[in-house]
Amino acid sequence: MKIAIIGAGFGGMAAAYDLRKAGHKVVIFESADYVGGLAAGFKEPHWDWTVEKFYHHWFQSDSSMLGLIDELGWSNKVLFPRPLTVMYHDGKFYPFDSILKALLFPGLGFGLDKIRFGFVGLFLRLTNDWRSLEKVTADEWMMKWAGKRVYEQMWKPLLVGKFGPFYRDVNMAWMWARIKARTTRLGTFEGGFQNFADKFAEKLRGMRVEIRLGAQVKFIKRNQTSGLSIDANGVVEPFDQVLVTVSPNLMAKMCPDLPEEYLKGLLELKSMGAVVMVLSLKRQLSKDGYYWFNLPKDTGFPMLALVEHTNFVSKEHFGGDHIVYAGDYLELGHEYFSLNDEQLLERFLPAFERINPEFTRDWVKKVWVTKTNYAQPVPLLNHSKNIPAIQTPVEGLYFASMSQVYPWDRGTNFAVEIGRRAARIMLEKSKV
Ligand SMILES: Cc1cc2nc3c(=O)[nH]c(=O)nc-3n(C[C@H](O)[C@H](O)[C@H](O)COP(=O)(O)OP(=O)(O)OC[C@H]3O[C@@H](n4cnc5c(N)ncnc54)[C@H](O)[C@@H]3O)c2cc1C
């Protein structure tokens, strides 16, 4: 078969790998001029490693990603340092990267609240019954079982930070998945995620997968006889099967032949965007060497997360520059989407001074800002019933996106998992 894949993110590339291995001709269309999708990175001339445009790391439980890397023979390039994650409370930062550390967090008070926090954490770690949890909102469940204080100190800031105006609507299975599938140790690839994406693309090209960069797909239409036609950059080409890995919204625009019900399902899915600034600094921001600062919205910080990347991987990889991320998940239309880089930096500068009072504007060497409308799907009540099927009602047309990896939260691990799952379904259908 001749198969097209739309998108050279990790989902599209993982699917291409399996489909090509099964002997099919595979062409990947990628609108950007690089591979890696949301996990892509960039590099200054004096850096040896790339920096992801949006902060990225893996968890030790990311078995689909780590399994793929193992198959590719590159496990020796995966690094799992143990960076420090902290949470803000009353003017200070406290370690916050395990249930045990969180138990020592002073924001929880003493006594019963700590016990409730511990039991709730333990229960969520042990249960596999996410289907019951998706029937109730995280807001309601946490308030009931963890209690007002624990919820408001620990879990509400996380929900508000990630989901803004939708925080009360998110189901409890999302929270379960986060607690279930995360580890204290965080991983990356030698050279950064972009290095891994480039190596993977090179491997695919070596297997004779064609990767067309700068190829923007406008339409995918059903042919009158059989198969599908793709219109990319004005050139129309026939394929037997097509796998699309873009956002549900784009999928709906690209494929007008989809029946109304499937289209409606795509368009009803909610998601948050993200605005992330990367800064290269002359000096280390966190004197204590902290990597990840959780900054609850009600503390007046102008961002949700401040991440000092060079407290995770060495600054030696970046010619001595200190790399810091400042980012937020935001609803579409938020003013950060319309600010230019300089205006956004002005908003963020006071936060750096709060983290390190010695910080001055002249520490900033350069900034890069990346914005996306599609950063974080929002899982509402009973979300499992609203997930679009990978096999669409249009024959030969398949869809695999971040919005379908539920109950898990989106991530490159689950992009690989769903990409390979889609490839399996496509291969099975082709046998029938
Ligand atoms: C702020 C932020 C932080 C994150 N942190 C982490 C993390 O720490 N760890 C982690 O594992 N994951 C993280 N993720 C999630 C991770 O980046 C995604 O889950 C993953 O990259 C999704 O891969 P994908 O292949 O499904 O989609 P994408 O990477 O979105 O790939 C889709 C591709 O389709 C292309 N495309 C779009 N339209 C067209 C068109 N018309 N024609 C052709 N091509 C098109 C896009 O350019 C893109 O390359 C984060 C994401 C964000 C936004």
The ligand as a Gaussian input file, in Angstrom:
#p B3LYP/6-31G(d) Opt

LIG

0 1
 C        4.186000      23.206000      26.914000
 C        4.288000      21.743000      26.604000
 C        5.042000      20.933000      27.448000
 C        5.143000      19.562000      27.186000
 N        5.903000      18.794000      28.018000
 C        6.098000      17.502000      27.717000
 C        7.014000      16.718000      28.472000
 O        7.629000      17.191000      29.422000
 N        7.182000      15.415000      28.113000
 C        6.536000      14.864000      27.058000
 O        6.782000      13.696000      26.747000
 N        5.645000      15.575000      26.342000
 C        5.408000      16.874000      26.640000
 N        4.552000      17.612000      25.894000
 C        3.638000      16.938000      24.959000
 C        4.305000      16.467000      23.690000
 O        5.016000      17.529000      23.066000
 C        3.209000      15.975000      22.749000
 O        2.366000      15.071000      23.432000
 C        3.774000      15.241000      21.554000
 O        4.877000      15.929000      21.000000
 C        2.665000      15.092000      20.518000
 O        3.148000      14.429000      19.393000
 P        2.213000      14.187000      18.157000
 O        3.023000      13.509000      17.116000
 O        0.935000      13.571000      18.599000
 O        1.773000      15.649000      17.660000
 P        2.653000      16.887000      17.205000
 O        3.978000      16.875000      17.839000
 O        1.771000      18.079000      17.379000
 O        2.865000      16.612000      15.641000
 C        1.930000      16.987000      14.654000
 C        2.706000      17.497000      13.479000
 O        1.787000      17.820000      12.419000
 C        2.286000      18.928000      11.720000
 N        1.187000      19.555000      10.981000
 C        0.190000      20.330000      11.462000
 N       -0.628000      20.729000      10.451000
 C       -0.141000      20.178000       9.317000
 C       -0.540000      20.234000       7.957000
 N       -1.612000      20.917000       7.565000
 N        0.190000      19.562000       7.050000
 C        1.300000      18.858000       7.416000
 N        1.722000      18.784000       8.706000
 C        1.016000      19.427000       9.636000
 C        2.840000      19.818000      12.835000
 O        3.773000      20.756000      12.314000
 C        3.490000      18.783000      13.748000
 O        4.847000      18.582000      13.436000
 C        4.451000      18.991000      26.089000
 C        3.720000      19.809000      25.233000
 C        3.634000      21.179000      25.473000
 C        2.866000      22.038000      24.538000

